[in-house]
Amino acid sequence: MSSITIAELALWQRGKFEFTLLDVRRAKVRQADDADILDGRWLDPALWLDWKDGIKAGAPVVVYCAHGHEISQGLTAALRAMGVDARHLEGGYSAWRAAGEPVRAHAGL
């Protein structure tokens, strides 16, 4: 399974590396928190069949869920099967926050 570490993602962000960052935390989990990883775009994982074809294969895609397990890993595998250079964030959003990496307040759902 393709993955990216917290340190690698932070480096990509600081280096202005071209990639797409997808927040696929469940709606209730995301709503219970007050923030997102900078530049992340929330997509409802329950509706992935509706949005999967809109993900461009031209640049890498980083997928994160709450803890970096089933949701992000499953969606990463599905995107890779479609030809997208996708990888999941090891440890997910919770590891990102625990590492003290920057977040931004989200505007809700």
N, CA, C and O atoms as a printed pandas DataFrame, in Angstrom:
     atom_number atom_name residue_name chain_id  residue_number  x_coord  y_coord  z_coord
0              1         N          MET        A               1    0.854   -1.190    0.000
1              2        CA          MET        A               1    0.000    0.000    0.000
2              3         C          MET        A               1    0.888    1.237    0.000
3              4         O          MET        A               1    1.845    1.321    0.769
4              5         N          SER        A               2    0.577    2.166   -0.839
5              6        CA          SER        A               2    1.337    3.413   -0.915
6              7         C          SER        A               2    0.910    4.356    0.196
7              8         O          SER        A               2   -0.280    4.555    0.440
8              9         N          SER        A               3    1.887    4.926    0.855
9             10        CA          SER        A               3    1.592    5.854    1.942
10            11         C          SER        A               3    2.601    6.997    1.920
11            12         O          SER        A               3    3.596    6.972    1.196
12            13         N          ILE        A               4    2.303    7.993    2.738
13            14        CA          ILE        A               4    3.178    9.136    2.920
14            15         C          ILE        A               4    3.212    9.432    4.414
15            16         O          ILE        A               4    2.195    9.328    5.099
16            17         N          THR        A               5    4.376    9.797    4.909
17            18        CA          THR        A               5    4.505   10.105    6.336
18            19         C          THR        A               5    4.102   11.547    6.612
19            20         O          THR        A               5    3.947   12.358    5.698
20            21         N          ILE        A               6    3.941   11.840    7.883
21            22        CA          ILE        A               6    3.648   13.212    8.310
22            23         C          ILE        A               6    4.769   14.145    7.840
23            24         O          ILE        A               6    4.505   15.214    7.290
24            25         N          ALA        A               7    6.019   13.732    8.063
25            26        CA          ALA        A               7    7.161   14.570    7.680
26            27         C          ALA        A               7    7.203   14.802    6.175
27            28         O          ALA        A               7    7.501   15.910    5.730
28            29         N          GLU        A               8    6.908   13.766    5.384
29            30        CA          GLU        A               8    6.924   13.930    3.926
30            31         C          GLU        A               8    5.832   14.881    3.465
31            32         O          GLU        A               8    6.078   15.738    2.616
32            33         N          LEU        A               9    4.625   14.742    4.013
33            34        CA          LEU        A               9    3.540   15.649    3.623
34            35         C          LEU        A               9    3.871   17.084    4.021
35            36         O          LEU        A               9    3.630   18.012    3.249
36            37         N          ALA        A              10    4.415   17.271    5.203
37            38        CA          ALA        A              10    4.804   18.620    5.638
38            39         C          ALA        A              10    5.843   19.212    4.684
39            40         O          ALA        A              10    5.782   20.397    4.357
40            41         N          LEU        A              11    6.781   18.401    4.245
41            42        CA          LEU        A              11    7.792   18.852    3.290
42            43         C          LEU        A              11    7.151   19.215    1.953
43            44         O          LEU        A              11    7.492   20.236    1.355
44            45         N          TRP        A              12    6.226   18.383    1.487
45            46        CA          TRP        A              12    5.515   18.690    0.235
46            47         C          TRP        A              12    4.801   20.029    0.355
47            48         O          TRP        A              12    4.851   20.839   -0.570
48            49         N          GLN        A              13    4.137   20.274    1.486
49            50        CA          GLN        A              13    3.423   21.538    1.654
50            51         C          GLN        A              13    4.384   22.719    1.691
51            52         O          GLN        A              13    4.160   23.722    1.013
52            53         N          ARG        A              14    5.432   22.611    2.461
53            54        CA          ARG        A              14    6.399   23.721    2.549
54            55         C          ARG        A              14    7.105   23.969    1.217
55            56         O          ARG        A              14    7.437   25.107    0.887
56            57         N          GLY        A              15    7.331   22.901    0.456
57            58        CA          GLY        A              15    8.023   23.021   -0.822
58            59         C          GLY        A              15    7.119   23.376   -1.981
59            60         O          GLY        A              15    7.564   23.438   -3.127
60            61         N          LYS        A              16    5.835   23.611   -1.685
61            62        CA          LYS        A              16    4.855   23.969   -2.724
62            63         C          LYS        A              16    4.791   22.913   -3.833
63            64         O          LYS        A              16    4.565   23.230   -5.001
64            65         N          PHE        A              17    4.996   21.651   -3.440
65            66        CA          PHE        A              17    4.902   20.532   -4.366
66            67         C          PHE        A              17    3.461   20.428   -4.865
67            68         O          PHE        A              17    2.527   20.604   -4.083
68            69         N          GLU        A              18    3.271   20.149   -6.141
69            70        CA          GLU        A              18    1.920   20.055   -6.694
70            71         C          GLU        A              18    1.296   18.705   -6.358
71            72         O          GLU        A              18    1.787   17.657   -6.776
72            73         N          PHE        A              19    0.209   18.748   -5.598
73            74        CA          PHE        A              19   -0.538   17.541   -5.246
74            75         C          PHE        A              19   -1.925   17.952   -4.780
75            76         O          PHE        A              19   -2.181   19.123   -4.498
76            77         N          THR        A              20   -2.805   16.980   -4.703
77            78        CA          THR        A              20   -4.152   17.198   -4.199
78            79         C          THR        A              20   -4.264   16.510   -2.853
79            80         O          THR        A              20   -3.852   15.359   -2.706
80            81         N          LEU        A              21   -4.816   17.201   -1.872
81            82        CA          LEU        A              21   -4.988   16.662   -0.527
82            83         C          LEU        A              21   -6.478   16.471   -0.265
83            84         O          LEU        A              21   -7.250   17.430   -0.279
84            85         N          LEU        A              22   -6.871   15.222   -0.026
85            86        CA          LEU        A              22   -8.279   14.894    0.183
86            87         C          LEU        A              22   -8.538   14.453    1.617
87            88         O          LEU        A              22   -7.918   13.509    2.108
88            89         N          ASP        A              23   -9.440   15.130    2.271
89            90        CA          ASP        A              23   -9.906   14.791    3.612
90            91         C          ASP        A              23  -11.116   13.884    3.435
91            92         O          ASP        A              23  -12.155   14.323    2.942
92            93         N          VAL        A              24  -10.988   12.630    3.831
93            94        CA          VAL        A              24  -12.103   11.690    3.679
94            95         C          VAL        A              24  -12.580   11.178    5.041
95            96         O          VAL        A              24  -13.050   10.046    5.163
96            97         N          ARG        A              25  -12.450   12.034    6.061
97            98        CA          ARG        A              25  -13.006   11.662    7.362
98            99         C          ARG        A              25  -14.527   11.593    7.233
99           100         O          ARG        A              25  -15.131   12.350    6.474
100          101         N          ARG        A              26  -15.127   10.686    7.977
101          102        CA          ARG        A              26  -16.596   10.621    7.993
102          103         C          ARG        A              26  -17.138   11.980    8.427
103          104         O          ARG        A              26  -16.509   12.682    9.219
104          105         N          ALA        A              27  -18.300   12.344    7.909
105          106        CA          ALA        A              27  -18.878   13.661    8.173
106          107         C          ALA        A              27  -18.989   13.952    9.664
107          108         O          ALA        A              27  -18.634   15.048   10.098
108          109         N          LYS        A              28  -19.471   13.006   10.454
109          110        CA          LYS        A              28  -19.638   13.238   11.891
110          111         C          LYS        A              28  -18.300   13.404   12.602
111          112         O          LYS        A              28  -18.185   14.192   13.541
112          113         N          VAL        A              29  -17.298   12.667   12.158
113          114        CA          VAL        A              29  -15.964   12.783   12.757
114          115         C          VAL        A              29  -15.375   14.153   12.441
115          116         O          VAL        A              29  -14.825   14.817   13.319
116          117         N          ARG        A              30  -15.491   14.563   11.204
117          118        CA          ARG        A              30  -14.955   15.872   10.806
118          119         C          ARG        A              30  -15.693   16.997   11.516
119          120         O          ARG        A              30  -15.082   17.964   11.973
120          121         N          GLN        A              31  -17.002   16.862   11.604
121          122        CA          GLN        A              31  -17.813   17.902   12.233
122          123         C          GLN        A              31  -17.490   18.038   13.722
123          124         O          GLN        A              31  -17.602   19.128   14.282
124          125         N          ALA        A              32  -17.093   16.944   14.362
125          126        CA          ALA        A              32  -16.764   16.971   15.786
126          127         C          ALA        A              32  -15.449   17.705   16.047
127          128         O          ALA        A              32  -15.180   18.110   17.178
128          129         N          ASP        A              33  -14.648   17.874   15.031
129          130        CA          ASP        A              33  -13.390   18.603   15.174
130          131         C          ASP        A              33  -13.608   20.019   14.649
131          132         O          ASP        A              33  -14.642   20.320   14.052
132          133         N          ASP        A              34  -12.640   20.864   14.875
133          134        CA          ASP        A              34  -12.792   22.255   14.436
134          135         C          ASP        A              34  -11.818   22.633   13.340
135          136         O          ASP        A              34  -11.711   23.808   12.991
136          137         N          ALA        A              35  -11.098   21.650   12.782
137          138        CA          ALA        A              35  -10.035   22.021   11.852
138          139         C          ALA        A              35   -9.780   20.952   10.798
139          140         O          ALA        A              35  -10.247   19.817   10.894
140          141         N          ASP        A              36   -9.022   21.362    9.794
141          142        CA          ASP        A              36   -8.586   20.509    8.683
142          143         C          ASP        A              36   -7.091   20.727    8.490
143          144         O          ASP        A              36   -6.522   21.698    8.988
144          145         N          ILE        A              37   -6.466   19.810    7.762
145          146        CA          ILE        A              37   -5.088   20.034    7.339
146          147         C          ILE        A              37   -5.117   21.110    6.257
147          148         O          ILE        A              37   -5.995   21.108    5.395
148          149         N          LEU        A              38   -4.168   22.015    6.304
149          150        CA          LEU        A              38   -4.099   23.094    5.326
150          151         C          LEU        A              38   -4.180   22.555    3.899
151          152         O          LEU        A              38   -3.539   21.560    3.562
152          153         N          ASP        A              39   -4.965   23.216    3.079
153          154        CA          ASP        A              39   -5.144   22.904    1.664
154          155         C          ASP        A              39   -5.908   21.605    1.398
155          156         O          ASP        A              39   -6.002   21.168    0.251
156          157         N          GLY        A              40   -6.447   20.992    2.436
157          158        CA          GLY        A              40   -7.240   19.782    2.243
158          159         C          GLY        A              40   -8.631   20.099    1.715
159          160         O          GLY        A              40   -9.190   21.160    1.994
160          161         N          ARG        A              41   -9.169   19.181    0.963
161          162        CA          ARG        A              41  -10.525   19.318    0.410
162          163         C          ARG        A              41  -11.342   18.149    0.918
163          164         O          ARG        A              41  -11.013   16.995    0.644
164          165         N          TRP        A              42  -12.419   18.437    1.667
165          166        CA          TRP        A              42  -13.233   17.368    2.221
166          167         C          TRP        A              42  -14.155   16.787    1.158
167          168         O          TRP        A              42  -14.838   17.510    0.433
168          169         N          LEU        A              43  -14.153   15.454    1.088
169          170        CA          LEU        A              43  -15.071   14.717    0.235
170          171         C          LEU        A              43  -15.670   13.607    1.078
171          172         O          LEU        A              43  -14.950   12.875    1.757
172          173         N          ASP        A              44  -16.978   13.485    1.037
173          174        CA          ASP        A              44  -17.674   12.490    1.851
174          175         C          ASP        A              44  -17.290   11.091    1.384
175          176         O          ASP        A              44  -17.565   10.735    0.238
176          177         N          PRO        A              45  -16.663   10.289    2.243
177          178        CA          PRO        A              45  -16.258    8.950    1.823
178          179         C          PRO        A              45  -17.444    8.054    1.492
179          180         O          PRO        A              45  -17.303    7.103    0.724
180          181         N          ALA        A              46  -18.603    8.342    2.058
181          182        CA          ALA        A              46  -19.797    7.544    1.762
182          183         C          ALA        A              46  -20.277    7.758    0.332
183          184         O          ALA        A              46  -21.025    6.941   -0.205
184          185         N          LEU        A              47  -19.847    8.855   -0.283
185          186        CA          LEU        A              47  -20.284    9.188   -1.647
186          187         C          LEU        A              47  -19.140    9.076   -2.651
187          188         O          LEU        A              47  -19.176    9.717   -3.701
188          189         N          TRP        A              48  -18.131    8.274   -2.342
189          190        CA          TRP        A              48  -16.940    8.227   -3.187
190          191         C          TRP        A              48  -17.239    7.827   -4.620
191          192         O          TRP        A              48  -16.520    8.250   -5.525
192          193         N          LEU        A              49  -18.261    7.036   -4.860
193          194        CA          LEU        A              49  -18.605    6.661   -6.237
194          195         C          LEU        A              49  -19.077    7.872   -7.039
195          196         O          LEU        A              49  -18.970    7.892   -8.265
196          197         N          ASP        A              50  -19.596    8.871   -6.345
197          198        CA          ASP        A              50  -20.050   10.094   -7.013
198          199         C          ASP        A              50  -18.894   11.033   -7.370
199          200         O          ASP        A              50  -18.978   11.755   -8.364
200          201         N          TRP        A              51  -17.829   11.036   -6.586
201          202        CA          TRP        A              51  -16.755   11.997   -6.823
202          203         C          TRP        A              51  -15.463   11.411   -7.380
203          204         O          TRP        A              51  -14.581   12.167   -7.787
204          205         N          LYS        A              52  -15.328   10.108   -7.408
205          206        CA          LYS        A              52  -14.061    9.472   -7.800
206          207         C          LYS        A              52  -13.587    9.867   -9.191
207          208         O          LYS        A              52  -12.385   10.020   -9.407
208          209         N          ASP        A              53  -14.495   10.032  -10.130
209          210        CA          ASP        A              53  -14.093   10.361  -11.500
210          211         C          ASP        A              53  -13.621   11.810  -11.654
211          212         O          ASP        A              53  -13.047   12.168  -12.683
212          213         N          GLY        A              54  -13.855   12.629  -10.655
213          214        CA          GLY        A              54  -13.404   14.013  -10.695
214          215         C          GLY        A              54  -11.985   14.196  -10.181
215          216         O          GLY        A              54  -11.454   15.306  -10.212
216          217         N          ILE        A              55  -11.368   13.126   -9.710
217          218        CA          ILE        A              55   -9.998   13.203   -9.209
218          219         C          ILE        A              55   -9.047   13.064  -10.390
219          220         O          ILE        A              55   -9.081   12.066  -11.110
220          221         N          LYS        A              56   -8.215   14.051  -10.581
221          222        CA          LYS        A              56   -7.300   14.064  -11.732
222          223         C          LYS        A              56   -6.096   13.171  -11.472
223          224         O          LYS        A              56   -5.572   13.115  -10.359
224          225         N          ALA        A              57   -5.669   12.481  -12.512
225          226        CA          ALA        A              57   -4.549   11.560  -12.413
226          227         C          ALA        A              57   -3.212   12.240  -12.695
227          228         O          ALA        A              57   -2.178   11.575  -12.632
228          229         N          GLY        A              58   -3.191   13.530  -13.001
229          230        CA          GLY        A              58   -1.963   14.202  -13.406
230          231         C          GLY        A              58   -0.968   14.494  -12.305
231          232         O          GLY        A              58    0.231   14.569  -12.573
232          233         N          ALA        A              59   -1.422   14.662  -11.076
233          234        CA          ALA        A              59   -0.537   14.979   -9.953
234          235         C          ALA        A              59   -0.844   14.012   -8.811
235          236         O          ALA        A              59   -1.934   13.443   -8.756
236          237         N          PRO        A              60    0.101   13.824   -7.909
237          238        CA          PRO        A              60   -0.150   12.925   -6.783
238          239         C          PRO        A              60   -1.346   13.379   -5.941
239          240         O          PRO        A              60   -1.671   14.564   -5.867
240          241         N          VAL        A              61   -1.979   12.403   -5.319
241          242        CA          VAL        A              61   -3.112   12.652   -4.437
242          243         C          VAL        A              61   -2.786   12.043   -3.078
243          244         O          VAL        A              61   -2.373   10.887   -2.990
244          245         N          VAL        A              62   -2.974   12.824   -2.024
245          246        CA          VAL        A              62   -2.806   12.328   -0.663
246          247         C          VAL        A              62   -4.185   12.283   -0.028
247          248         O          VAL        A              62   -4.927   13.265   -0.046
248          249         N          VAL        A              63   -4.516   11.129    0.532
249          250        CA          VAL        A              63   -5.833   10.888    1.130
250          251         C          VAL        A              63   -5.643   10.715    2.634
251          252         O          VAL        A              63   -4.781    9.951    3.069
252          253         N          TYR        A              64   -6.445   11.422    3.424
253          254        CA          TYR        A              64   -6.361   11.209    4.879
254          255         C          TYR        A              64   -7.735   11.075    5.492
255          256         O          TYR        A              64   -8.690   11.742    5.093
256          257         N          CYS        A              65   -7.810   10.185    6.482
257          258        CA          CYS        A              65   -9.012   10.026    7.293
258          259         C          CYS        A              65   -8.607   10.308    8.742
259          260         O          CYS        A              65   -7.554   10.896    8.985
260          261         N          ALA        A              66   -9.414    9.903    9.680
261          262        CA          ALA        A              66   -9.139   10.230   11.075
262          263         C          ALA        A              66   -7.844    9.607   11.588
263          264         O          ALA        A              66   -7.047   10.279   12.243
264          265         N          HIS        A              67   -7.630    8.314   11.290
265          266        CA          HIS        A              67   -6.480    7.611   11.853
266          267         C          HIS        A              67   -5.602    6.912   10.823
267          268         O          HIS        A              67   -4.645    6.234   11.199
268          269         N          GLY        A              68   -5.900    7.058    9.544
269          270        CA          GLY        A              68   -5.066    6.470    8.502
270          271         C          GLY        A              68   -5.276    4.981    8.300
271          272         O          GLY        A              68   -4.363    4.271    7.877
272          273         N          HIS        A              69   -6.464    4.512    8.599
273          274        CA          HIS        A              69   -6.722    3.077    8.476
274          275         C          HIS        A              69   -7.645    2.781    7.293
275          276         O          HIS        A              69   -7.334    3.138    6.156
276          277         N          GLU        A              70   -8.769    2.137    7.558
277          278        CA          GLU        A              70   -9.614    1.574    6.519
278          279         C          GLU        A              70  -10.097    2.563    5.466
279          280         O          GLU        A              70  -10.013    2.279    4.271
280          281         N          ILE        A              71  -10.597    3.706    5.885
281          282        CA          ILE        A              71  -11.195    4.630    4.914
282          283         C          ILE        A              71  -10.141    5.155    3.944
283          284         O          ILE        A              71  -10.293    5.014    2.731
284          285         N          SER        A              72   -9.087    5.754    4.461
285          286        CA          SER        A              72   -8.084    6.337    3.560
286          287         C          SER        A              72   -7.334    5.259    2.784
287          288         O          SER        A              72   -7.022    5.454    1.610
288          289         N          GLN        A              73   -7.043    4.140    3.411
289          290        CA          GLN        A              73   -6.342    3.077    2.703
290          291         C          GLN        A              73   -7.205    2.468    1.604
291          292         O          GLN        A              73   -6.713    2.178    0.513
292          293         N          GLY        A              74   -8.492    2.274    1.889
293          294        CA          GLY        A              74   -9.399    1.720    0.881
294          295         C          GLY        A              74   -9.585    2.655   -0.300
295          296         O          GLY        A              74   -9.564    2.219   -1.451
296          297         N          LEU        A              75   -9.766    3.933   -0.019
297          298        CA          LEU        A              75   -9.945    4.893   -1.096
298          299         C          LEU        A              75   -8.655    5.094   -1.879
299          300         O          LEU        A              75   -8.693    5.306   -3.091
300          301         N          THR        A              76   -7.520    5.031   -1.205
301          302        CA          THR        A              76   -6.241    5.099   -1.908
302          303         C          THR        A              76   -6.119    3.938   -2.881
303          304         O          THR        A              76   -5.716    4.134   -4.028
304          305         N          ALA        A              77   -6.458    2.739   -2.442
305          306        CA          ALA        A              77   -6.386    1.558   -3.312
306          307         C          ALA        A              77   -7.323    1.706   -4.506
307          308         O          ALA        A              77   -6.956    1.356   -5.628
308          309         N          ALA        A              78   -8.525    2.219   -4.276
309          310        CA          ALA        A              78   -9.479    2.403   -5.368
310          311         C          ALA        A              78   -8.959    3.423   -6.380
311          312         O          ALA        A              78   -9.040    3.195   -7.587
312          313         N          LEU        A              79   -8.429    4.539   -5.897
313          314        CA          LEU        A              79   -7.896    5.557   -6.796
314          315         C          LEU        A              79   -6.695    5.032   -7.576
315          316         O          LEU        A              79   -6.555    5.320   -8.765
316          317         N          ARG        A              80   -5.835    4.268   -6.921
317          318        CA          ARG        A              80   -4.678    3.699   -7.610
318          319         C          ARG        A              80   -5.124    2.732   -8.704
319          320         O          ARG        A              80   -4.509    2.672   -9.768
320          321         N          ALA        A              81   -6.184    1.982   -8.448
321          322        CA          ALA        A              81   -6.712    1.063   -9.456
322          323         C          ALA        A              81   -7.245    1.820  -10.667
323          324         O          ALA        A              81   -7.325    1.273  -11.767
324          325         N          MET        A              82   -7.611    3.088  -10.454
325          326        CA          MET        A              82   -8.090    3.937  -11.542
326          327         C          MET        A              82   -6.946    4.669  -12.241
327          328         O          MET        A              82   -7.185    5.446  -13.165
328          329         N          GLY        A              83   -5.715    4.432  -11.814
329          330        CA          GLY        A              83   -4.566    5.073  -12.443
330          331         C          GLY        A              83   -4.090    6.346  -11.773
331          332         O          GLY        A              83   -3.219    7.031  -12.309
332          333         N          VAL        A              84   -4.638    6.681  -10.615
333          334        CA          VAL        A              84   -4.239    7.890   -9.884
334          335         C          VAL        A              84   -3.050    7.557   -8.979
335          336         O          VAL        A              84   -3.040    6.516   -8.321
336          337         N          ASP        A              85   -2.063    8.432   -8.947
337          338        CA          ASP        A              85   -0.918    8.276   -8.051
338          339         C          ASP        A              85   -1.358    8.717   -6.655
339          340         O          ASP        A              85   -1.087    9.841   -6.231
340          341         N          ALA        A              86   -2.042    7.815   -5.951
341          342        CA          ALA        A              86   -2.616    8.139   -4.647
342          343         C          ALA        A              86   -1.845    7.444   -3.541
343          344         O          ALA        A              86   -1.296    6.358   -3.725
344          345         N          ARG        A              87   -1.818    8.097   -2.385
345          346        CA          ARG        A              87   -1.210    7.512   -1.195
346          347         C          ARG        A              87   -1.960    8.003    0.030
347          348         O          ARG        A              87   -2.486    9.115    0.031
348          349         N          HIS        A              88   -2.014    7.185    1.075
349          350        CA          HIS        A              88   -2.709    7.598    2.301
350          351         C          HIS        A              88   -1.709    8.161    3.301
351          352         O          HIS        A              88   -0.532    7.800    3.291
352          353         N          LEU        A              89   -2.189    9.044    4.160
353          354        CA          LEU        A              89   -1.360    9.660    5.175
354          355         C          LEU        A              89   -1.254    8.718    6.367
355          356         O          LEU        A              89   -2.262    8.389    6.992
356          357         N          GLU        A              90   -0.046    8.287    6.680
357          358        CA          GLU        A              90    0.174    7.383    7.807
358          359         C          GLU        A              90   -0.276    8.055    9.106
359          360         O          GLU        A              90    0.172    9.155    9.430
360          361         N          GLY        A              91   -1.150    7.396    9.835
361          362        CA          GLY        A              91   -1.654    7.932   11.099
362          363         C          GLY        A              91   -2.805    8.900   10.945
363          364         O          GLY        A              91   -3.451    9.255   11.931
364          365         N          GLY        A              92   -3.074    9.337    9.716
365          366        CA          GLY        A              92   -4.202   10.210    9.434
366          367         C          GLY        A              92   -4.140   11.565   10.122
367          368         O          GLY        A              92   -3.087   12.037   10.550
368          369         N          TYR        A              93   -5.313   12.160   10.206
369          370        CA          TYR        A              93   -5.444   13.495   10.782
370          371         C          TYR        A              93   -4.981   13.535   12.237
371          372         O          TYR        A              93   -4.345   14.500   12.662
372          373         N          SER        A              94   -5.298   12.490   13.000
373          374        CA          SER        A              94   -4.923   12.497   14.418
374          375         C          SER        A              94   -3.407   12.552   14.594
375          376         O          SER        A              94   -2.919   13.234   15.495
376          377         N          ALA        A              95   -2.664   11.854   13.759
377          378        CA          ALA        A              95   -1.201   11.889   13.843
378          379         C          ALA        A              95   -0.666   13.252   13.404
379          380         O          ALA        A              95    0.304   13.754   13.972
380          381         N          TRP        A              96   -1.300   13.847   12.393
381          382        CA          TRP        A              96   -0.901   15.179   11.928
382          383         C          TRP        A              96   -1.032   16.190   13.071
383          384         O          TRP        A              96   -0.117   16.974   13.327
384          385         N          ARG        A              97   -2.176   16.160   13.752
385          386        CA          ARG        A              97   -2.394   17.088   14.878
386          387         C          ARG        A              97   -1.427   16.809   16.014
387          388         O          ARG        A              97   -0.874   17.735   16.608
388          389         N          ALA        A              98   -1.222   15.526   16.319
389          390        CA          ALA        A              98   -0.323   15.154   17.421
390          391         C          ALA        A              98    1.108   15.612   17.143
391          392         O          ALA        A              98    1.859   15.899   18.075
392          393         N          ALA        A              99    1.482   15.680   15.882
393          394        CA          ALA        A              99    2.828   16.128   15.505
394          395         C          ALA        A              99    2.965   17.648   15.549
395          396         O          ALA        A              99    4.061   18.177   15.365
396          397         N          GLY        A             100    1.859   18.352   15.791
397          398        CA          GLY        A             100    1.901   19.807   15.864
398          399         C          GLY        A             100    1.973   20.495   14.517
399          400         O          GLY        A             100    2.360   21.660   14.429
400          401         N          GLU        A             101    1.599   19.774   13.460
401          402        CA          GLU        A             101    1.611   20.374   12.129
402          403         C          GLU        A             101    0.429   21.342   11.998
403          404         O          GLU        A             101   -0.557   21.213   12.724
404          405         N          PRO        A             102    0.524   22.313   11.073
405          406        CA          PRO        A             102   -0.501   23.347   10.981
406          407         C          PRO        A             102   -1.852   22.828   10.479
407          408         O          PRO        A             102   -1.931   21.958    9.612
408          409         N          VAL        A             103   -2.904   23.399   11.059
409          410        CA          VAL        A             103   -4.271   23.115   10.639
410          411         C          VAL        A             103   -4.982   24.449   10.462
411          412         O          VAL        A             103   -4.473   25.497   10.861
412          413         N          ARG        A             104   -6.147   24.399    9.867
413          414        CA          ARG        A             104   -6.960   25.618    9.715
414          415         C          ARG        A             104   -8.382   25.299   10.161
415          416         O          ARG        A             104   -8.854   24.172   10.012
416          417         N          ALA        A             105   -9.040   26.284   10.698
417          418        CA          ALA        A             105  -10.435   26.106   11.088
418          419         C          ALA        A             105  -11.249   25.824    9.841
419          420         O          ALA        A             105  -11.045   26.464    8.809
420          421         N          HIS        A             106  -12.168   24.875    9.923
421          422        CA          HIS        A             106  -12.991   24.611    8.746
422          423         C          HIS        A             106  -14.333   25.314    8.882
423          424         O          HIS        A             106  -14.769   25.680    9.973
424          425         N          ALA        A             107  -14.954   25.484    7.757
425          426        CA          ALA        A             107  -16.204   26.239    7.700
426          427         C          ALA        A             107  -17.412   25.354    7.933
427          428         O          ALA        A             107  -18.540   25.777    7.678
428          429         N          GLY        A             108  -17.207   24.142    8.408
429          430        CA          GLY        A             108  -18.323   23.225    8.609
430          431         C          GLY        A             108  -18.476   22.313    7.421
431          432         O          GLY        A             108  -17.554   22.149    6.622
432          433         N          LEU        A             109  -19.644   21.721    7.309
433          434        CA          LEU        A             109  -19.884   20.756    6.227
434          435         C          LEU        A             109  -20.696   21.348    5.120
435          436         O          LEU        A             109  -20.986   20.669    4.135
